[in-house]
Amino acid sequence: DPQAASDASPLFWPAPPSGRTLVAAVGAHETSEFHRQSRTLTDAWAKAGLEAEYLSIDGVHHFNIVDELTRPDSALFGRVVSLPRP
């Protein structure tokens, strides 16, 4: 139902504490709605003071984007390992 969908959406969650980084990675082969939602989330959390980045990954979609984390030469892997450590 609409309430359950809203409750599950990070767009409506409180932003994490400052000092955190959000990388919203989306497969380039996703629909425009996936890309819109990811941009909206990064914009909202950036306005809340977080470092937030939208990253479109060529050649993947939401079923196989996680595989990019196993490829040291991928843009997503490189971005994740470059994140600051707490």
ABEGO torsion letter per residue (X at the ends): XAAAAAAABAAABBBBBBGBBBBBBBBAABBAAAAAAAAAAAAAAAAAGBBBBBBBBBGBBAAAAAAAAABAABAAAAAAAABBBX
